[in-house]
Amino acid sequence: MWPMSALTALLALGLFTALSWRLVRRVRALSGEVAALTERVHELSARLEAAEQDASSALAQADVAESVLLDKGVADEEDLEAARARSGAPEAPVHVVRPRDGDLH
C-alpha cells in the first residue's frame, strides 16, 4: 500500500500534467489564430495602400483636367467651383500626404 503523501504527490503530478497539456494546446490554437489575423492585417494593409494610391492618382488627374480646362479657356475658376459644388467635392483640392511608419494605429 502506498503512503498517503505518495498518492497525493502522484495526484498533484497528474493534475499538473493534464493542466500543462491543456495549456499547451490552447497556446498552439491561439498562435494559429494570431498568425491568421496577422496575415489578414497584411492583406488589408496592402488593399488600403492600393486604395490610397488610386485616390491620389484620381486627384492628380482631376488637377490636370482642371488645368487643361482653364488653360484652353473652356472653363473659368467659377465654372470649376460650381462643378465642385454640384459634385459635393471640396472647394479646393486637398492634398493629404500621410507619412508611413510601418505601424498600425
C-alpha positions as a LaTeX table, in Angstrom:
\begin{tabular}{lrrr}
\hline
Residue & $x$ (\AA) & $y$ (\AA) & $z$ (\AA) \\
\hline
Met1 & 0.00 & 0.00 & 0.00 \\
Trp2 & 1.25 & 3.43 & $-0.93$ \\
Pro3 & 1.58 & 6.04 & 1.76 \\
Met4 & $-0.93$ & 8.87 & 1.62 \\
Ser5 & 1.72 & 11.51 & 0.79 \\
Ala6 & 2.87 & 9.49 & $-2.24$ \\
Leu7 & $-0.71$ & 9.23 & $-3.53$ \\
Thr8 & $-1.20$ & 12.95 & $-3.01$ \\
Ala9 & 2.03 & 13.69 & $-4.87$ \\
Leu10 & 1.00 & 11.41 & $-7.77$ \\
Leu11 & $-2.42$ & 13.03 & $-7.92$ \\
Ala12 & $-0.86$ & 16.51 & $-7.92$ \\
Leu13 & 1.59 & 15.44 & $-10.66$ \\
Gly14 & $-1.24$ & 14.03 & $-12.78$ \\
Leu15 & $-3.30$ & 17.18 & $-12.35$ \\
Phe16 & $-0.32$ & 19.37 & $-13.22$ \\
Thr17 & 0.40 & 17.27 & $-16.33$ \\
Ala18 & $-3.20$ & 17.46 & $-17.52$ \\
Leu19 & $-3.35$ & 21.20 & $-17.00$ \\
Ser20 & 0.00 & 21.64 & $-18.76$ \\
Trp21 & $-1.18$ & 19.71 & $-21.82$ \\
Arg22 & $-4.37$ & 21.71 & $-21.93$ \\
Leu23 & $-2.41$ & 24.96 & $-21.71$ \\
Val24 & $-0.04$ & 23.85 & $-24.48$ \\
Arg25 & $-2.99$ & 23.03 & $-26.78$ \\
Arg26 & $-4.61$ & 26.38 & $-26.03$ \\
Val27 & $-1.38$ & 28.30 & $-26.71$ \\
Arg28 & $-0.94$ & 26.47 & $-30.03$ \\
Ala29 & $-4.52$ & 27.26 & $-31.05$ \\
Leu30 & $-4.11$ & 30.93 & $-30.15$ \\
Ser31 & $-0.79$ & 31.08 & $-32.01$ \\
Gly32 & $-2.57$ & 29.82 & $-35.12$ \\
Glu33 & $-5.27$ & 32.47 & $-34.73$ \\
Val34 & $-2.64$ & 35.20 & $-34.28$ \\
Ala35 & $-0.86$ & 34.04 & $-37.45$ \\
Ala36 & $-4.13$ & 34.10 & $-39.41$ \\
Leu37 & $-5.02$ & 37.56 & $-38.11$ \\
Thr38 & $-1.54$ & 38.84 & $-38.90$ \\
Glu39 & $-1.90$ & 37.64 & $-42.48$ \\
Arg40 & $-5.32$ & 39.31 & $-42.72$ \\
Val41 & $-3.89$ & 42.60 & $-41.43$ \\
His42 & $-1.13$ & 42.45 & $-44.06$ \\
Glu43 & $-3.72$ & 41.84 & $-46.79$ \\
Leu44 & $-5.91$ & 44.71 & $-45.61$ \\
Ser45 & $-2.88$ & 46.98 & $-45.33$ \\
Ala46 & $-1.95$ & 46.24 & $-48.94$ \\
Arg47 & $-5.51$ & 46.90 & $-50.09$ \\
Leu48 & $-5.61$ & 50.18 & $-48.17$ \\
Glu49 & $-2.31$ & 51.24 & $-49.70$ \\
Ala50 & $-3.65$ & 50.48 & $-53.19$ \\
Ala51 & $-6.84$ & 52.44 & $-52.49$ \\
Glu52 & $-4.84$ & 55.42 & $-51.25$ \\
Gln53 & $-2.69$ & 55.33 & $-54.39$ \\
Asp54 & $-5.81$ & 55.15 & $-56.58$ \\
Ala55 & $-7.33$ & 58.13 & $-54.79$ \\
Ser56 & $-4.10$ & 60.08 & $-55.12$ \\
Ser57 & $-3.92$ & 59.27 & $-58.82$ \\
Ala58 & $-7.55$ & 60.32 & $-59.34$ \\
Leu59 & $-6.88$ & 63.59 & $-57.54$ \\
Ala60 & $-3.83$ & 64.26 & $-59.70$ \\
Gln61 & $-5.84$ & 63.53 & $-62.84$ \\
Ala62 & $-8.59$ & 65.91 & $-61.69$ \\
Asp63 & $-6.00$ & 68.62 & $-61.09$ \\
Val64 & $-4.60$ & 68.10 & $-64.59$ \\
Ala65 & $-8.08$ & 68.18 & $-66.11$ \\
Glu66 & $-8.87$ & 71.44 & $-64.29$ \\
Ser67 & $-5.61$ & 72.96 & $-65.50$ \\
Val68 & $-6.34$ & 71.95 & $-69.09$ \\
Leu69 & $-9.86$ & 73.36 & $-68.93$ \\
Leu70 & $-8.54$ & 76.63 & $-67.53$ \\
Asp71 & $-5.61$ & 76.83 & $-70.00$ \\
Lys72 & $-7.80$ & 76.14 & $-73.03$ \\
Gly73 & $-10.39$ & 78.65 & $-71.91$ \\
Val74 & $-13.13$ & 76.02 & $-71.85$ \\
Ala75 & $-13.94$ & 76.86 & $-68.23$ \\
Asp76 & $-13.03$ & 79.52 & $-65.72$ \\
Glu77 & $-12.46$ & 79.25 & $-61.97$ \\
Glu78 & $-16.15$ & 79.96 & $-61.25$ \\
Asp79 & $-17.23$ & 77.12 & $-63.55$ \\
Leu80 & $-14.89$ & 74.74 & $-61.75$ \\
Glu81 & $-16.15$ & 75.85 & $-58.34$ \\
Ala82 & $-19.75$ & 75.34 & $-59.50$ \\
Ala83 & $-18.87$ & 71.87 & $-60.78$ \\
Arg84 & $-17.23$ & 71.02 & $-57.45$ \\
Ala85 & $-20.30$ & 72.25 & $-55.58$ \\
Arg86 & $-22.59$ & 70.08 & $-57.72$ \\
Ser87 & $-20.42$ & 67.01 & $-57.22$ \\
Gly88 & $-20.05$ & 67.53 & $-53.49$ \\
Ala89 & $-16.28$ & 67.92 & $-53.78$ \\
Pro90 & $-14.46$ & 70.40 & $-51.55$ \\
Glu91 & $-13.90$ & 73.92 & $-52.89$ \\
Ala92 & $-10.20$ & 73.39 & $-53.45$ \\
Pro93 & $-8.46$ & 70.07 & $-53.87$ \\
Val94 & $-6.97$ & 68.84 & $-50.64$ \\
His95 & $-3.68$ & 67.02 & $-50.87$ \\
Val96 & $-3.13$ & 64.81 & $-47.85$ \\
Val97 & 0.17 & 63.01 & $-47.56$ \\
Arg98 & 0.46 & 60.80 & $-44.54$ \\
Pro99 & 3.91 & 59.56 & $-43.64$ \\
Arg100 & 4.25 & 55.80 & $-43.36$ \\
Asp101 & 5.99 & 54.48 & $-40.28$ \\
Gly102 & 5.00 & 50.85 & $-40.73$ \\
Asp103 & 2.97 & 50.73 & $-37.52$ \\
Leu104 & $-0.76$ & 50.24 & $-37.31$ \\
His105 & $-2.68$ & 52.76 & $-35.24$ \\
\hline
\end{tabular}
